Amino acid sequence: MCLAASPCIALNLANLGIVITRPWQQAEGLASLIKRAGGHPILFPLLEIVGLEDYSAFDHTVAELDDYDWAIFISSNAVQQGVARLLSLRALPKNVRFAAIGPTTAAELAKFGVTDVLTPHNRFDSESLLALPEMQDVANKRIMIFRGVGGREVLANTLKARGAKVRLAECYRRINPSQDASPLKDLWQSGRLHAIVITSSEALRNLIALNAGAWLYTVPVFVNHPRIAEAAIAECLQAVLTNSSNDEELLSAIEQWAQARE
């Protein structure tokens, strides 16, 4: 029986070990929710966001932001790393319009006072952003894309093909801090690992590259985007697609799976 002074919390994940592969600083919210549901979050980051060794190219690029029509942010990391650096050099220009890959990235921009942000409505990726009417007639528009070093080129290439003048403002790097999957195998063998959460295509590639072993193909892998699900299925993993990267939605999907397995 629950005490009247404290709310009842359903322990839908009691004694289940859930691996979170997000960067350390982005895993805390979901880890807390898993704990509240009775589960055991296992932090095993397959990505780490780190600064650039040399910011001179980025600094030179953003110095010209006043001359641009659009500033597009490809991720929340691009906002956290790029805007903070930019504001150490100059103020945000008033004439530039802002776009973000999704609501999480837009929410990060709001922390810096940018509230009028163009975002896709359903699926949150480059293709969905490109499908918006505002991204169709961009001939001769100047567009700056804030992103990490490397990554998908579909956004920049498509905008260029539509006649836009595109410049990249690369403001961070992604590395894989985990080089050995044996701790996960040990947890699985002892019955303490039951599912894995992957919310990045690069994290999925990093996991596959670790050659974790046959056990990996026996546990569900919760992903938040159809493209990641397709890649996971192509690797014969048990992909479970959730509706969004929102922590509550991810938790709900994991709880539904847990209830179904009982």
C-alpha positions as CSV (number, residue, x, y, z in Angstrom):
1,M,0.0,0.0,0.0
2,C,1.3,3.5,-0.8
3,L,1.6,6.1,1.9
4,A,-0.8,9.0,1.6
5,A,2.0,11.5,1.7
6,S,3.9,10.1,-1.3
7,P,2.6,9.4,-4.8
8,C,2.4,5.8,-6.1
9,I,4.9,5.1,-8.8
10,A,4.4,2.0,-10.9
11,L,7.6,0.0,-11.0
12,N,7.0,-1.2,-14.5
13,L,10.8,-1.8,-15.1
14,A,11.5,-3.6,-11.8
15,N,14.9,-5.2,-11.9
16,L,15.4,-4.6,-15.6
17,G,18.8,-3.3,-16.8
18,I,18.4,-0.7,-19.6
19,V,21.6,0.5,-21.4
20,I,21.6,4.2,-22.4
21,T,24.1,5.0,-25.1
22,R,23.7,8.8,-25.2
23,P,26.6,11.1,-24.2
24,W,27.0,11.3,-20.4
25,Q,25.5,14.8,-20.2
26,Q,22.4,13.8,-22.2
27,A,21.6,10.5,-20.4
28,E,20.6,11.9,-17.0
29,G,17.0,12.6,-17.8
30,L,16.1,9.2,-19.1
31,A,18.3,7.5,-16.5
32,S,16.3,9.2,-13.8
33,L,13.0,8.1,-15.3
34,I,14.2,4.5,-15.6
35,K,15.2,4.5,-11.9
36,R,11.7,5.9,-10.9
37,A,10.1,3.0,-12.8
38,G,12.2,0.5,-10.8
39,G,14.8,-0.2,-13.6
40,H,18.6,0.0,-13.5
41,P,20.0,2.5,-16.1
42,I,23.4,1.4,-17.5
43,L,25.3,4.3,-18.8
44,F,27.4,3.2,-21.8
45,P,28.0,6.2,-24.0
46,L,28.8,5.5,-27.6
47,L,29.2,9.2,-28.4
48,E,30.9,12.0,-26.7
49,I,30.6,15.6,-27.7
50,V,33.9,17.4,-27.5
51,G,35.1,20.8,-28.6
52,L,37.2,21.6,-31.6
53,E,41.0,21.7,-31.4
54,D,41.0,24.9,-33.4
55,Y,38.1,27.3,-33.6
56,S,39.6,29.8,-36.0
57,A,37.5,28.6,-39.0
58,F,34.3,28.6,-37.0
59,D,35.1,32.1,-35.6
60,H,35.8,33.5,-39.1
61,T,32.6,31.9,-40.4
62,V,30.2,33.2,-37.7
63,A,31.7,36.7,-38.0
64,E,29.8,37.0,-41.3
65,L,26.4,35.8,-39.9
66,D,24.8,39.2,-40.4
67,D,25.1,38.6,-44.2
68,Y,23.0,35.4,-44.1
69,D,19.3,34.8,-44.5
70,W,19.0,31.6,-42.5
71,A,20.9,29.9,-39.6
72,I,20.0,26.2,-39.4
73,F,20.9,24.1,-36.4
74,I,21.2,20.4,-37.0
75,S,21.1,19.3,-33.3
76,S,20.9,20.4,-29.8
77,N,24.6,19.9,-29.6
78,A,25.1,22.4,-32.4
79,V,23.1,25.0,-30.3
80,Q,24.9,24.3,-27.1
81,Q,28.4,24.3,-28.7
82,G,27.8,26.8,-31.5
83,V,25.7,29.5,-29.9
84,A,27.8,29.6,-26.7
85,R,30.9,30.1,-28.7
86,L,29.2,32.6,-31.0
87,L,28.0,34.8,-28.1
88,S,31.5,34.9,-26.7
89,L,32.4,36.7,-29.9
90,R,29.4,38.7,-30.8
91,A,25.6,39.1,-30.4
92,L,23.0,37.2,-32.4
93,P,22.0,39.2,-35.5
94,K,18.4,40.4,-35.6
95,N,17.9,39.9,-39.3
96,V,18.7,36.2,-39.6
97,R,15.9,33.6,-39.5
98,F,16.5,30.5,-37.5
99,A,15.6,26.9,-38.3
100,A,16.1,23.7,-36.3
101,I,16.0,20.0,-37.0
102,G,13.3,19.4,-34.4
103,P,11.6,20.7,-31.2
104,T,14.4,19.6,-28.9
105,T,16.9,21.7,-30.8
106,A,14.4,24.6,-31.0
107,A,14.0,24.3,-27.2
108,E,17.8,24.7,-26.8
109,L,17.7,27.8,-29.0
110,A,14.9,29.2,-26.8
111,K,17.4,29.1,-23.9
112,F,19.4,31.7,-25.7
113,G,16.3,33.9,-26.4
114,V,15.6,32.6,-30.0
115,T,11.9,31.8,-30.0
116,D,10.8,32.2,-33.6
117,V,12.3,29.0,-35.0
118,L,11.2,27.0,-38.1
119,T,11.0,23.3,-37.4
120,P,9.4,20.2,-39.1
121,H,6.0,19.1,-37.8
122,N,6.3,15.3,-37.6
123,R,9.5,13.4,-38.5
124,F,12.5,15.4,-37.3
125,D,15.4,15.1,-39.8
126,S,17.0,16.8,-42.7
127,E,14.5,15.5,-45.2
128,S,11.5,16.8,-43.2
129,L,13.1,20.2,-42.8
130,L,13.8,20.4,-46.5
131,A,10.2,19.5,-47.2
132,L,8.9,22.7,-45.5
133,P,7.7,25.5,-47.9
134,E,10.3,27.9,-46.5
135,M,13.1,25.6,-47.6
136,Q,11.8,25.3,-51.2
137,D,12.4,28.8,-52.7
138,V,15.9,29.4,-51.5
139,A,17.7,30.4,-54.7
140,N,20.4,32.9,-53.9
141,K,19.6,32.7,-50.2
142,R,22.6,32.6,-47.9
143,I,22.3,29.8,-45.4
144,M,24.7,28.9,-42.6
145,I,24.4,25.4,-41.1
146,F,25.6,24.8,-37.6
147,R,26.7,21.2,-37.0
148,G,29.4,18.9,-35.9
149,V,32.4,18.0,-38.0
150,G,31.3,15.5,-40.7
151,G,27.9,14.0,-40.7
152,R,25.2,13.7,-43.3
153,E,25.5,16.0,-46.3
154,V,21.9,15.7,-47.5
155,L,20.8,19.1,-46.1
156,A,23.7,21.1,-47.4
157,N,23.7,19.4,-50.8
158,T,19.9,19.7,-51.4
159,L,19.9,23.4,-50.5
160,K,22.8,24.0,-52.8
161,A,21.0,22.1,-55.6
162,R,18.0,24.5,-55.0
163,G,20.3,27.5,-55.6
164,A,21.2,28.5,-52.0
165,K,24.7,29.6,-51.0
166,V,25.5,27.3,-48.1
167,R,28.3,27.6,-45.6
168,L,29.0,25.2,-42.8
169,A,29.7,26.4,-39.2
170,E,31.2,23.2,-37.7
171,C,31.5,23.7,-33.9
172,Y,32.1,20.3,-32.2
173,R,33.4,16.8,-32.8
174,R,31.9,13.4,-32.0
175,I,34.1,10.6,-30.6
176,N,33.3,7.2,-29.3
177,P,34.5,6.9,-25.7
178,S,33.7,3.2,-25.5
179,Q,36.2,0.8,-27.0
180,D,35.3,-2.4,-25.3
181,A,31.8,-4.1,-25.2
182,S,32.8,-6.8,-22.7
183,P,31.2,-5.0,-19.7
184,L,27.8,-5.2,-21.6
185,K,28.4,-8.9,-22.4
186,D,29.1,-9.6,-18.7
187,L,26.0,-7.8,-17.6
188,W,23.9,-9.8,-20.1
189,Q,25.4,-13.1,-19.1
190,S,24.5,-12.4,-15.5
191,G,21.0,-11.5,-16.4
192,R,21.3,-7.8,-15.6
193,L,21.0,-6.3,-19.2
194,H,17.6,-6.5,-20.9
195,A,17.4,-3.7,-23.5
196,I,19.5,-0.9,-25.2
197,V,18.5,2.6,-26.1
198,I,20.1,4.2,-29.2
199,T,19.1,7.6,-30.4
200,S,21.8,8.3,-32.9
201,S,22.8,6.6,-36.2
202,E,26.4,7.2,-35.3
203,A,26.0,5.5,-31.9
204,L,24.5,2.5,-33.7
205,R,27.5,2.3,-36.0
206,N,29.8,2.6,-33.1
207,L,28.1,-0.3,-31.3
208,I,28.3,-2.5,-34.3
209,A,32.0,-1.7,-34.8
210,L,32.7,-3.0,-31.2
211,N,31.8,-6.5,-32.3
212,A,29.9,-7.0,-29.1
213,G,29.0,-10.7,-29.9
214,A,26.0,-12.9,-30.6
215,W,24.2,-11.8,-27.3
216,L,23.6,-8.4,-28.9
217,Y,21.1,-9.9,-31.3
218,T,18.9,-11.3,-28.5
219,V,18.0,-8.0,-26.8
220,P,15.6,-5.2,-28.0
221,V,17.2,-2.0,-29.2
222,F,15.0,1.0,-28.7
223,V,15.5,3.7,-31.4
224,N,13.8,7.0,-32.0
225,H,13.9,7.4,-35.8
226,P,12.9,5.3,-38.8
227,R,16.4,5.7,-40.4
228,I,18.0,4.3,-37.2
229,A,15.5,1.5,-37.1
230,E,16.2,0.6,-40.7
231,A,19.9,0.5,-40.1
232,A,19.4,-1.7,-37.0
233,I,17.2,-4.1,-38.8
234,A,19.8,-4.3,-41.6
235,E,22.2,-5.5,-39.0
236,C,19.7,-8.1,-37.8
237,L,19.1,-6.3,-34.5
238,Q,15.7,-6.4,-32.7
239,A,14.8,-2.7,-33.4
240,V,11.9,-1.2,-31.5
241,L,10.9,2.2,-33.0
242,T,9.5,4.9,-30.6
243,N,7.6,8.0,-31.6
244,S,10.2,10.5,-30.5
245,S,13.5,11.1,-28.6
246,N,11.5,12.6,-25.8
247,D,12.5,10.9,-22.6
248,E,8.9,10.2,-21.5
249,E,8.1,8.7,-24.9
250,L,11.1,6.5,-24.7
251,L,10.2,5.4,-21.2
252,S,6.7,4.6,-22.3
253,A,7.9,2.4,-25.1
254,I,10.2,0.5,-22.8
255,E,7.5,0.0,-20.2
256,Q,5.1,-1.3,-22.9
257,W,7.7,-3.8,-24.0
258,A,8.4,-4.8,-20.4
259,Q,4.7,-5.4,-19.7
260,A,4.3,-7.5,-22.9
261,R,7.2,-9.7,-21.9
262,E,5.7,-10.7,-18.6
